[in-house]
Amino acid sequence: MLAPGGLAVLVTKGLDSYREMDQLVAAAGLDPRAEQHESLYISAHSGNLADLATASLDVLAVEHEEHSFTFDGHDHVAEYLATNPKYHLAPGLYGNPGALAAALHEFLPDRPLTTKSLVTFVVAQSGGGRS
């Protein structure tokens, strides 16, 4: 809980964040429907975070930044995939980056993967009089 006048910084990502990862997972056959699954940010995303915050806070500023991150290759991608609940993976792949990397190597050439996401920062403060 924020004290009256206390500041908060809320951060989320866009609905289409990491779509390049979705495309890779689908192309490898690890989850053919990867591109159709809801975003992990469906509840609070770059398009609605400021509106959500106004229900209980005074929004002072909203900043959107394009971010990109490059995974070195399949082994690096697999470390992320092993922790991602978005995909419907075969048994034995969840939490197992080695098995995920092996599957990626089997079906796709190894190369770096650059992913993009819109990161949104909302700076807000407690209105003090709201309950």
N, C-alpha and C positions, 0 to 999 in steps of 0.2 A: 504494500500500500504506500502510495506517495503522500508525503506531507503536503498541505496546501501550498501551491506554488512550486512544488518539487518537479524536477525535470525527468523525463523518460525519453529514451531513444528506442524506438521499435524498428526492427529490421526484418525484411522478408525478401523473397525473390519472385520473379515473374512466373506466370503459369507455364511458359514454354522453356523454362530453364533446363539445361542439359538435354535438349531434344536430340543432339548429336549422339548422346549416350543411348537414348531410346532407339535411334536408327541402327547403331552398332549391335545392340542386343537383338533386335529383330533380324538384322542381316545374318547374324551368326546362328540364328535359329534357337537361341537360348530362351526366348519368349517372343514368338512370332507376332503377338499383339502388343508388344511393348509400346508402340507409338499411340495406341488407343487408350492406355490406362490413364486415369486421372492424375494430374500433377500432385506431387507431395505438398504443394502450396495451395491447394484448392480452397481451404478455409480462409486463409489470410495471405494475400498475394499483392504484388505491386499495384494492381488495379483497384484494390479495395481497402488496403490497410489504413489509409488516412480517414476514409469514411467510418471504418470500424472504430478507430481511435476517438472520433468526435463524439461517440456515445457517452464517454466518461472523461474525456480529456480535452483540453484546448490545444489544437494543433498549431504549432508555431512555424514549422517548416517541413517541406517534403523535398527530398533529393533522390533522383534516380541516377544510377551509374551502371554503365555497361561493363560487365566483368567477363574476362575469358581466362580459362585455365587449360593448360596443355598437359595431358597424361603422356608419359614417355612411350608407352606401348601397352600391349595386352597385359603384362604382369602388373603394371601400375593401375590400369583400368580395373583389373580383377580385384585389387585391394578395395577399391570404392564399391564395386558391385556386390561384394560379399557383405556389405553393411547396409545395402539399400533395400528397403521393404517394398518398393514399387513394383518390382518384376515378379512374374510367376515362373520361378525357376524349378528345374527338376530336382528331386530329392538328392542330397549330397552336394549341391552347389551352394546353398545358403551358408554363409559364414566360412566358406572354403575357397579362399582366393587361388590356391594352387589348382584346384579342379576347374574353377572358372577360367583361369588363364589357359589351361590345357585345352578346354573346349574352344576358346577364342582362337588359339593357335591352330587348331584342327580345321576350323572353317573359314578363317579370314587371314589375309597377310598381316603380319605385325607391322604397325606403324603408329606414330604419335596420333593422338586424338585431341583436338582442341574443342572445348565446350564453351558455350556462351550463356550468360544469364544476366537479366536485369535485376540489380539489387536496389531495393528501395529503403531509404532511411526516413523515418518520421520522428521529428522532435516535437514533443508535446509536454504540457505541464498540467498538473492538477488544477482544476477550476476552483477548488476550495469549497464551493457551495453546493456541489452535487452530491447525491447520495447513491 
